[in-house]
């Protein structure tokens, strides 16, 4: 799938000479709510044909070189697929370009972040998790690979520490997750209510302070961090979330202020959407990620 066909106006390149490498992971077999996230990579690409290659502030994105690897389609069993996803992600990291992974449900972060931690090992790595849910379950619905478990799996990697995990937008918990948070006060966790109360600037300063000193951070964006008014097309929507304006600003500032070396965007479910509202919100975030990379490239 050539980059020039999608991501209209951006330059296409090979992995080793691109600023950004895109890979779709169209898997939604680990959801506990509505399905449909497997269709997101294809829908996002299709809608990208209609997006102007300029940031929301008018910055030209046409100098960004993008390699689109296409989708890694689920064929075999779950374990084999995750191993394939991990190796494909590791190869993109080796290319030197910044990977952008399009899910899929949030379980795909498990093999993706495992590849990330492995690539940077033994250097410590951090995670910024933007979500309505903390995803700190050790097991959910009898499965350690559930979309409720990616951050527990991330913390199992040798070069991760709980103080290097920072969660924003959380507003639904399971009892096990509340207990885990209380038992680990060094965990950075900002609920959606506290984000609204304290404001963006204060939360950004807390995040930057918590992850200071790291040279590699993984940014994981679950679209359900948004209030369903802005993103109805997702499997487990939760009222009381961020606005699209707040998320764009949060992602843009995270990209610019932290050493983000890989990003995923998950849980967009086109079959559950209305007028592509959720997909278009996701694309707006993606294009501001592009803008941040162009800005950093010019430094």
C-alpha positions in Angstrom: 0.0 0.0 0.0 1.9 3.1 -1.2 1.9 6.2 0.9 1.3 8.3 -2.2 -2.2 6.7 -2.6 -3.2 7.9 0.8 -2.0 10.7 3.1 -2.6 13.1 0.3 0.1 15.6 -0.4 2.8 14.0 1.8 5.9 12.5 0.3 6.3 8.7 0.0 9.6 7.1 1.0 11.2 3.9 2.0 11.4 2.9 5.7 15.0 3.9 6.0 14.6 7.4 4.6 11.2 8.3 6.0 10.3 10.6 8.9 7.3 8.5 9.7 6.3 4.8 9.2 2.7 3.9 9.3 1.5 0.3 10.0 -2.1 -0.8 10.5 -2.9 -3.5 13.0 -6.6 -4.3 12.2 -7.4 -6.6 15.1 -10.4 -6.3 17.4 -10.6 -9.8 18.9 -9.8 -8.7 22.4 -12.6 -6.2 23.0 -15.1 -6.4 25.8 -17.5 -4.0 24.2 -18.6 -3.2 20.6 -16.4 -4.5 17.8 -15.4 -2.8 14.6 -11.9 -1.3 15.4 -10.4 -3.7 12.9 -11.9 -1.5 10.1 -10.2 1.7 11.4 -6.8 1.5 9.5 -8.6 1.2 6.2 -11.2 3.9 6.9 -8.6 6.3 8.2 -6.5 5.9 5.1 -9.5 6.4 2.8 -10.6 9.6 4.6 -7.0 10.9 4.5 -7.5 11.5 0.7 -9.7 14.4 1.7 -7.4 16.0 4.2 -5.3 19.0 3.2 -1.6 18.6 4.0 -1.4 21.6 6.3 -1.6 21.8 10.1 -4.5 23.6 11.8 -2.2 26.6 12.1 -1.3 26.6 8.5 2.1 24.9 8.6 3.0 23.0 5.4 3.3 19.2 5.9 4.3 18.4 2.4 8.0 18.0 3.4 7.1 15.1 5.6 8.3 11.8 4.2 6.0 8.9 5.0 6.3 5.2 4.5 3.0 3.2 4.8 3.7 -0.4 5.3 0.1 -1.3 5.0 -1.8 -3.6 7.4 -0.6 -6.7 9.2 -3.7 -8.8 8.8 -4.7 -11.4 11.4 -4.4 -14.9 9.8 -3.1 -17.3 12.4 -3.9 -17.8 16.1 -3.7 -14.9 18.6 -0.3 -15.8 19.9 1.3 -16.1 16.5 -0.3 -12.9 15.3 1.0 -10.9 18.2 4.5 -12.3 17.6 4.2 -11.1 14.0 3.1 -7.7 15.1 6.0 -7.4 17.5 8.6 -8.3 14.9 7.1 -6.0 12.3 7.1 -3.1 14.8 10.7 -3.9 15.8 11.7 -3.8 12.1 10.1 -0.3 11.7 11.9 0.9 14.8 15.2 -0.4 13.3 14.5 1.7 10.2 15.0 4.9 12.1 11.6 6.4 11.2 9.0 7.2 13.9 6.3 4.5 13.8 2.6 5.4 13.9 0.5 2.3 14.5 -3.2 2.3 13.6 -5.3 -0.1 15.6 -7.3 -2.1 16.2 -8.3 -2.5 19.8 -6.1 -1.5 22.6 -4.7 -5.0 23.0 -2.4 -4.4 20.0 -0.4 -2.1 22.2 0.9 -5.2 24.0 3.1 -6.5 21.2 3.8 -3.0 19.9 5.1 -1.7 23.3 7.0 -5.0 23.8 8.8 -4.3 20.5 9.5 -0.8 21.7 10.9 -1.8 25.0 13.0 -4.5 23.4 14.4 -2.1 20.8 15.6 0.4 23.5 16.7 -2.2 26.0 18.5 -1.7 28.4 17.7 2.0 28.2 14.6 2.8 30.3 11.5 3.7 28.4 8.3 5.5 29.3 4.7 5.4 28.3 2.0 8.1 28.0 -1.4 6.5 28.0 -4.4 8.7 26.9 -7.6 6.8 27.6 -10.9 6.6 29.5 -9.6 3.4 31.1 -6.4 2.7 32.9 -5.9 -0.7 31.2 -4.1 -2.0 34.3 -5.9 -5.3 34.7 -3.6 -8.3 35.0 -6.3 -10.5 33.4 -9.7 -9.6 32.0 -12.4 -12.0 30.7 -9.9 -14.8 31.4 -7.3 -13.4 29.1 -4.0 -11.6 29.8 -4.0 -10.2 26.3 -7.3 -8.3 26.7 -7.6 -4.7 25.7 -8.0 -4.0 29.4 -4.4 -5.3 30.1 -1.8 -3.4 27.9 -0.3 -1.3 30.7 0.2 -4.3 33.0 2.0 -6.1 30.2 4.1 -3.0 29.5 5.2 -2.9 33.1 6.5 -6.5 32.8 9.2 -5.4 30.4 12.7 -5.3 32.0 13.4 -1.6 31.2 10.1 -0.2 32.4 9.3 1.3 35.8 5.9 2.2 37.2 7.0 5.8 37.7 7.7 6.0 34.0 4.0 5.3 33.2 1.7 8.3 32.9 -2.0 8.0 32.3 -4.4 10.9 31.4 -8.2 11.0 31.0 -9.1 8.1 33.2 -12.7 7.9 34.3 -13.7 4.2 34.6 -12.0 1.7 36.9 -12.2 -1.9 37.9 -11.6 -2.8 41.6 -8.3 -4.4 40.8 -7.1 -1.2 39.0 -8.1 1.0 42.0 -6.2 -1.3 44.3 -3.1 -1.3 42.0 -3.1 2.5 41.9 -3.4 2.8 45.7 -0.6 0.3 46.1 1.7 2.1 43.6 1.4 5.9 44.4 4.4 6.6 42.1 2.1 5.8 39.2 1.2 9.0 37.2 -2.5 9.0 36.8 -4.7 12.0 36.0 -8.4 11.4 35.9 -10.6 13.2 33.4 -12.1 15.2 36.3 -8.7 16.3 37.5 -7.7 17.3 34.0 -10.8 19.5 33.8 -10.1 20.9 37.2 -6.4 21.6 37.0 -6.2 22.4 33.4 -3.9 21.4 30.5 -0.9 23.4 31.5 -0.7 21.9 35.0 -1.1 18.3 33.7 1.5 18.8 31.0 4.0 20.1 33.6 3.3 17.1 35.8 3.8 14.7 32.9 7.0 16.3 31.7 8.4 16.2 35.3 7.4 12.6 35.8 9.1 11.5 32.5 12.1 13.8 32.7 15.4 12.1 31.9 14.0 9.5 29.6 15.2 9.4 26.0 12.4 7.2 24.6 8.6 7.5 25.3 5.8 5.6 23.7 2.5 7.5 23.2 -0.7 5.4 23.2 -3.9 7.2 22.3 -7.2 5.4 22.8 -9.9 7.5 21.0 -12.3 6.9 23.9 -10.3 9.5 25.9 -12.7 11.8 24.1 -16.2 12.3 25.3 -18.7 10.3 23.2 -20.1 13.6 22.0 -16.9 13.9 20.0 -16.1 10.2 19.4 -19.2 8.0 19.4 -17.6 5.4 17.2 -15.7 3.3 19.8 -16.4 0.1 21.6 -16.4 1.2 25.2 -17.5 4.9 25.2 -17.5 6.7 28.6 -19.2 10.1 29.3 -17.2 12.9 30.8 -14.2 12.8 28.5 -12.0 15.4 26.9 -13.0 17.5 23.9 -11.3 17.1 20.5 -9.7 20.5 21.0 -8.2 19.3 24.4 -6.9 16.1 22.9 -5.3 17.7 19.9 -3.5 20.2 22.2 -2.5 17.4 24.6 -1.1 15.2 21.8 0.7 18.1 20.1 2.3 19.3 23.3 3.3 15.7 24.3 5.0 15.2 20.9 6.9 18.5 21.2 7.9 18.3 24.9 8.7 14.6 25.4 11.0 12.3 23.4 8.1 10.4 21.7 9.7 7.7 19.5 6.5 5.7 18.7 2.7 6.3 18.7 -0.3 4.2 18.4 -3.9 5.3 17.9 -6.5 2.7 18.8 -10.2 1.8 19.4 -11.7 3.8 16.5 -14.6 1.6 15.3 -16.1 2.9 12.0 -19.2 0.5 12.1 -20.2 2.2 15.4 -19.6 5.7 14.2 -21.9 8.5 13.0 -20.9 10.4 9.9 -17.3 9.4 10.4 -17.1 11.8 13.4 -14.7 9.5 15.3 -12.5 8.8 12.3 -12.3 12.4 11.5 -11.4 13.3 15.1 -8.6 10.6 14.9 -7.4 12.0 11.6 -7.2 15.5 13.1 -5.0 14.1 15.8 -2.9 12.2 13.3 -2.3 15.3 11.2 -1.2 17.3 14.2 1.3 14.4 15.0 2.5 15.0 11.4 2.8 18.7 12.2 4.8 18.1 15.4 7.2 15.8 13.5 7.7 18.5 10.8 8.4 21.1 13.6 10.9 18.8 15.3 12.5 18.0 11.9 13.1 21.7 11.4 14.9 22.2 14.7 
